[in-house]
């Protein structure tokens, strides 16, 4: 049982590290390539608009 828990936590740790690496690489890519930055901002605006339309958006501020 301890080995199963160890492998589970190992995969969780690897997933967290991979997600952080992707976030850092995407941030660097956004700074180097302007269309990627525009796409990310546009996708955030569309997501906010969909949340607002669904009535679950957070108030600004």
Secondary structure, 3 states (H helix, E strand, C coil): CHHHHHHHHHHHHHHHHHHHHHHHHHHHHHHHCHHHHHHHHHHHHHHHHHHHHHCCCCCCC
